[in-house]
């Protein structure tokens, strides 16, 4: 084979390899950009969220009561309701229409925890025992973390947790993709402690702050009246996105390689 023919063949081979590499890279990028949406979360203020999956399952978390300041929507048709603790601004079952399954984190006497490990259609729902304060509940009682798993995505709602998590609690919660965490202080985690709990959990996709002071707070007796706004929690943190509206899509690869902090508005836009 002549030297010229050899060099021409080598050039063609290198060009084809380069094209293959480009196509493979583009394919991976397209796959990431087109990551399947598992569902969405809608925030109604304070600690109240609605999880809607793409399969049509609806789960309401810590339904908010009238009088705090946030507008309470007309009763929502849902499959299940989770209640982290029995304070009246977290257990307003009138917000749920029909006869959904109700999963209460605490026993009727509020002195113990219910064990929840159930399936709501395609969503697994599990409870983890925690406290509303850093004195093992001596001041504000007990609280419950609810963990939801759908299509391989694990979503943790921390309720009104008021302390750093211990090893047993961290092990029970396990790896998570999305965390809804109180950050306003007063009666629950403040910005500093909330940041430390996020570091403990290492959520892979989203952190969604909740239970902080907004312009909607009107009830002087509310837990939120003496709380801080979200800004102290956000200070110095990268990957912060403020959403215009109260809904965020749940996409497994969103936020990678860095976890994203998404600040929702309680108003539908």
URDA-V467501 format. One record per residue. N is the residue number from 1. SS is DSSP state (H for helix, E for strand, L for the rest). NEAR is the number of other C-alpha atoms within 12 Angstrom. Layout:
<<N	SS	NEAR> <N	SS	NEAR>>
//
This chain:
<<1	L	8> <2	L	8> <3	H	9> <4	H	10> <5	H	11> <6	H	12> <7	H	13> <8	H	14> <9	H	15> <10	H	14> <11	H	14> <12	H	14> <13	H	14> <14	H	14> <15	H	14> <16	H	14> <17	H	14> <18	H	14> <19	H	14> <20	H	14> <21	H	14> <22	H	14> <23	H	14> <24	H	14> <25	H	14> <26	H	15> <27	H	14> <28	H	14> <29	H	14> <30	H	13> <31	H	14> <32	H	19> <33	H	17> <34	L	16> <35	L	19> <36	L	21> <37	E	24> <38	E	32> <39	E	32> <40	E	29> <41	E	40> <42	E	38> <43	E	41> <44	E	39> <45	E	44> <46	L	49> <47	L	49> <48	E	46> <49	E	46> <50	E	39> <51	E	44> <52	E	34> <53	E	31> <54	L	20> <55	L	17> <56	L	19> <57	L	28> <58	E	33> <59	E	45> <60	E	45> <61	E	51> <62	L	47> <63	L	46> <64	L	41> <65	L	31> <66	L	27> <67	L	20> <68	L	31> <69	L	26> <70	L	31> <71	L	23> <72	L	29> <73	L	26> <74	L	16> <75	L	19> <76	E	28> <77	E	25> <78	L	31> <79	L	29> <80	E	36> <81	E	40> <82	E	49> <83	E	42> <84	L	49> <85	L	44> <86	L	34> <87	L	28> <88	L	21> <89	L	36> <90	L	37> <91	L	30> <92	L	33> <93	H	35> <94	H	27> <95	H	33> <96	E	32> <97	E	23> <98	L	16> <99	L	16> <100	L	23> <101	E	26> <102	E	31> <103	E	37> <104	E	41> <105	L	43> <106	E	34> <107	L	22> <108	L	13> <109	L	14> <110	L	22> <111	L	20> <112	L	23> <113	E	29> <114	L	30> <115	L	20> <116	L	28> <117	E	19> <118	E	22> <119	E	20> <120	E	31> <121	L	22> <122	L	24> <123	E	31> <124	E	25> <125	E	36> <126	E	33> <127	E	35> <128	E	38> <129	E	39> <130	E	40> <131	E	38> <132	L	37> <133	L	28> <134	L	25> <135	L	17> <136	L	22> <137	L	26> <138	L	14> <139	L	15> <140	L	26> <141	L	31> <142	E	39> <143	E	43> <144	E	43> <145	E	47> <146	E	48> <147	E	40> <148	E	46> <149	E	35> <150	E	36> <151	L	22> <152	L	22> <153	E	32> <154	E	33> <155	E	44> <156	E	47> <157	E	49> <158	L	55> <159	L	50> <160	L	50> <161	L	46> <162	L	40> <163	L	37> <164	L	31> <165	L	32> <166	L	19> <167	H	14> <168	H	13> <169	H	25> <170	H	25> <171	H	15> <172	H	21> <173	H	35> <174	L	27> <175	L	25> <176	L	34> <177	L	39> <178	E	46> <179	E	45> <180	E	48> <181	E	48> <182	E	46> <183	L	44> <184	L	37> <185	L	35> <186	L	28> <187	L	33> <188	L	41> <189	L	39> <190	L	38> <191	H	33> <192	H	27> <193	H	27> <194	H	37> <195	H	33> <196	H	20> <197	H	31> <198	H	39> <199	H	21> <200	H	24> <201	H	35> <202	L	24> <203	L	37> <204	L	31> <205	L	33> <206	E	41> <207	E	45> <208	E	49> <209	E	49> <210	E	47> <211	L	53> <212	L	43> <213	L	38> <214	L	28> <215	L	21> <216	L	26> <217	L	27> <218	L	19> <219	L	20> <220	L	15> <221	L	17> <222	L	28> <223	L	33> <224	L	38> <225	L	25> <226	L	22> <227	L	30> <228	L	30> <229	L	29> <230	L	36> <231	H	24> <232	H	22> <233	H	36> <234	H	29> <235	L	15> <236	L	13> <237	L	21> <238	L	15> <239	L	21> <240	E	24> <241	E	22> <242	E	22> <243	L	22> <244	L	16> <245	L	21> <246	L	27> <247	E	28> <248	E	34> <249	E	31> <250	E	37> <251	E	32> <252	L	33> <253	L	28> <254	L	30> <255	L	27> <256	L	19> <257	L	14> <258	L	19> <259	L	29> <260	E	33> <261	E	38> <262	E	38> <263	E	36> <264	L	37> <265	L	32> <266	L	38> <267	L	21> <268	L	19> <269	L	11>>
//
